[in-house]
Amino acid sequence: MNRGFEVLSPGLFTTLQDLGRFGFEDCGVPPSGAMDEMSFAIANALVGNEANTGALEFTLTGATLRLTGNHPCSIAVSGDMALTLDNISVAPYRRFTMMPGSTLRITRALSGARGYLAVAGGFEVQPVMGSVSTLMRAALGGFSGRQLQKGDWLPLAAPLSSSINEQRGEPEQRLMPQRERRPIRVIAGPQDDHFAASAFQQFVSQPYRVSAQSDRMGYRLTGAPLAHTKGFNIVSDAISRGSIQIPGSGQPIIAMNDRQTTGGYPKIATVIRADLARLGQAKPGDMLMFETISVEKAENLWAGRQKLMEDWLSSVRRSAKA
């Protein structure tokens, strides 16, 4: 058998993702992509991959994979995941070599909801509309457009380099969204004028619980309902990742990566980009609070996060060549 992974157990919900499928939202196709793009980028950096190389995304529980073929491969797992390699516990945020016949078990998320497995060279998968990201409701991308199943075989591509050092320490706390504890920061609008000032104050002062009806398409929240002042229907317009819609029930819905691209409910606020990775680590039962900030502060926070990430990635590249 050729070099690849045999899926012994698929985990709860495991799909192939990259950074997303862009340029098709006017055709109703959302970007998809990694829910936590920071952890995704870290996993790829640890094995020397290009930033947009496809990686496996695990939700709550991970897969059990056996390496087939005659050649080893280098792997890295990011996210706060419990894992073993040939029944020996190993830590995430490290680069390891798997030998032919070895078995990797990613059992569960210790905190947060998601983890990522990157393989040096990535997976041998044909992009669809410029991306290998899986969009299940349209059967696009990934492995046959669906989540992994027991018995699947995942072919591996050739690595870009074989000269990367074996290990790397985990990134600093600020690059691990699953460990952050603060309100989700938002910018008001674009339809915050559909709510009274008292309702908006309620939105930013009460806790919400992520409901069980939450997935890659969107998070449904539960809390005290928010009242509309102009009704709950608007002319459908574009929905971005992080848009917070308020339907007739008054319970917020946060649009996520596999969202519909337009919608007709007023949007009370939009999650800032710097907090989207942390939001991607939310799981059913988690409590969320919101805090409003200015557009200028949101831009500064994103620039700071990008600088922090680039500095860390540069240090990984330097250590790989040492």
Secondary structure as GFF3:
##gff-version 3
##sequence-region A 1 322
A	DSSP	beta_strand	4	9	.	.	.	ID=ss1
A	DSSP	beta_strand	14	17	.	.	.	ID=ss2
A	DSSP	three_ten_helix	25	27	.	.	.	ID=ss3
A	DSSP	alpha_helix	37	46	.	.	.	ID=ss4
A	DSSP	beta_strand	55	59	.	.	.	ID=ss5
A	DSSP	beta_strand	64	68	.	.	.	ID=ss6
A	DSSP	beta_strand	73	78	.	.	.	ID=ss7
A	DSSP	beta_strand	81	85	.	.	.	ID=ss8
A	DSSP	beta_strand	88	90	.	.	.	ID=ss9
A	DSSP	beta_strand	95	98	.	.	.	ID=ss10
A	DSSP	beta_strand	103	109	.	.	.	ID=ss11
A	DSSP	beta_strand	114	119	.	.	.	ID=ss12
A	DSSP	three_ten_helix	136	138	.	.	.	ID=ss13
A	DSSP	beta_strand	153	155	.	.	.	ID=ss14
A	DSSP	three_ten_helix	173	175	.	.	.	ID=ss15
A	DSSP	three_ten_helix	177	179	.	.	.	ID=ss16
A	DSSP	beta_strand	184	188	.	.	.	ID=ss17
A	DSSP	three_ten_helix	192	194	.	.	.	ID=ss18
A	DSSP	alpha_helix	197	205	.	.	.	ID=ss19
A	DSSP	beta_strand	208	210	.	.	.	ID=ss20
A	DSSP	beta_strand	218	222	.	.	.	ID=ss21
A	DSSP	beta_strand	237	238	.	.	.	ID=ss22
A	DSSP	beta_strand	243	245	.	.	.	ID=ss23
A	DSSP	beta_strand	253	255	.	.	.	ID=ss24
A	DSSP	beta_strand	262	263	.	.	.	ID=ss25
A	DSSP	beta_strand	267	271	.	.	.	ID=ss26
A	DSSP	three_ten_helix	273	275	.	.	.	ID=ss27
A	DSSP	alpha_helix	276	280	.	.	.	ID=ss28
A	DSSP	beta_strand	287	288	.	.	.	ID=ss29
A	DSSP	beta_strand	290	292	.	.	.	ID=ss30
A	DSSP	alpha_helix	295	321	.	.	.	ID=ss31
###
